[in-house]
Amino acid sequence: MLRLLAAASLLTNACDTPKRVVPRDATPDSFVAAIDAPPPSVDAGPPPMMACTAAAPTCALPPSTCLDSRYLVYYTDGSCVSDMCQYTTNVMYCPSGCVNGGCQGGFT
């Protein structure tokens, strides 16, 4: 019985919440979780205005842009409505930074 209690104690300690170990040379940016990122402090604004027609209803997606040094703005779902292209504006957090319309680290 004593051995069973000792084994249960070891298992309980092994299942405790693990402690996060951060290397001494780690920078704050190296352990930022994208899902915990705060929303950007500025609005992305409206998507670009592009004309289209019923005869040529295809709306090419505008290029992605950096909202600031950490957020990427990109567009999806281009559709022609009343001779103007309409898009869905999306904002994505870039943990390693946003440069030249793309997230550093290979996201986009």
Wavefront OBJ file of the C-alpha trace (Angstrom):
o trace
v 0.000 0.000 0.000
v 2.840 2.389 0.831
v 4.415 1.769 -2.589
v 1.089 2.573 -4.275
v 0.846 5.900 -2.438
v 4.436 6.784 -3.350
v 3.759 5.991 -7.030
v 0.588 8.078 -6.967
v 2.544 10.984 -5.486
v 5.148 10.756 -8.273
v 2.432 10.703 -10.940
v 0.684 13.693 -9.394
v 3.899 15.716 -9.462
v 4.633 14.619 -13.033
v 1.196 15.809 -14.186
v 1.410 19.247 -12.589
v 1.371 22.230 -14.902
v 4.837 22.445 -16.466
v 6.970 25.467 -15.750
v 8.010 27.493 -18.781
v 11.779 27.625 -19.104
v 13.058 30.572 -21.097
v 16.667 30.508 -22.322
v 18.853 33.298 -20.956
v 19.503 34.715 -24.427
v 15.809 34.695 -25.484
v 14.271 38.004 -26.457
v 10.639 38.798 -25.617
v 9.759 38.468 -29.321
v 11.041 34.894 -29.459
v 8.269 33.558 -27.251
v 5.237 35.657 -28.238
v 2.248 33.493 -29.086
v 0.313 34.655 -32.149
v -3.052 33.666 -30.702
v -2.462 35.854 -27.641
v -1.573 38.920 -29.682
v -3.495 42.091 -28.937
v -5.519 43.648 -31.744
v -3.723 46.337 -33.750
v -4.051 49.875 -32.493
v -4.928 51.260 -35.935
v -7.720 50.372 -38.347
v -6.831 48.749 -41.658
v -9.215 51.083 -43.454
v -11.295 50.177 -46.501
v -9.936 47.862 -49.191
v -8.758 49.434 -52.449
v -11.479 50.515 -54.877
v -11.252 48.728 -58.226
v -13.769 48.866 -61.054
v -15.299 45.760 -62.621
v -18.147 45.078 -65.036
v -20.780 42.400 -65.489
v -18.945 41.407 -68.690
v -15.637 41.038 -66.761
v -16.691 40.298 -63.174
v -13.347 38.897 -62.018
v -11.753 40.881 -59.218
v -8.047 40.263 -58.761
v -6.995 40.357 -55.129
v -5.029 43.457 -54.113
v -1.531 42.858 -52.762
v -1.063 42.339 -49.040
v 0.328 45.275 -47.079
v 1.816 45.816 -43.634
v -0.525 47.722 -41.349
v 2.414 48.335 -39.017
v 5.567 46.444 -38.022
v 3.568 43.485 -36.609
v 0.308 43.214 -38.579
v -0.358 42.107 -42.143
v -3.481 43.198 -44.046
v -4.634 40.842 -46.805
v -7.796 40.506 -48.879
v -10.010 37.545 -49.787
v -13.359 36.897 -51.489
v -13.155 39.377 -54.363
v -16.549 39.876 -55.988
v -18.052 42.389 -58.423
v -20.984 44.328 -56.947
v -22.479 47.326 -58.761
v -19.413 47.661 -61.014
v -17.002 47.819 -58.033
v -14.859 45.059 -56.582
v -15.607 44.229 -52.967
v -13.238 42.285 -50.738
v -13.080 40.888 -47.237
v -10.280 42.606 -45.313
v -8.279 40.345 -42.987
v -5.618 41.251 -40.440
v -3.006 38.756 -39.266
v -0.464 39.100 -36.467
v 3.124 38.431 -37.558
v 5.119 37.241 -34.512
v 8.467 37.923 -36.221
v 7.349 41.177 -37.864
v 5.779 42.351 -41.113
v 7.952 43.678 -43.948
v 7.107 44.521 -47.577
v 3.585 43.071 -47.451
v 4.521 39.766 -45.827
v 5.123 38.179 -42.445
v 8.740 37.376 -41.631
v 9.293 33.693 -41.056
v 7.464 32.265 -44.057
v 3.736 32.689 -43.286
v 2.959 34.626 -46.478
l 1 2 3 4 5 6 7 8 9 10 11 12 13 14 15 16 17 18 19 20 21 22 23 24 25 26 27 28 29 30 31 32 33 34 35 36 37 38 39 40 41 42 43 44 45 46 47 48 49 50 51 52 53 54 55 56 57 58 59 60 61 62 63 64 65 66 67 68 69 70 71 72 73 74 75 76 77 78 79 80 81 82 83 84 85 86 87 88 89 90 91 92 93 94 95 96 97 98 99 100 101 102 103 104 105 106 107 108
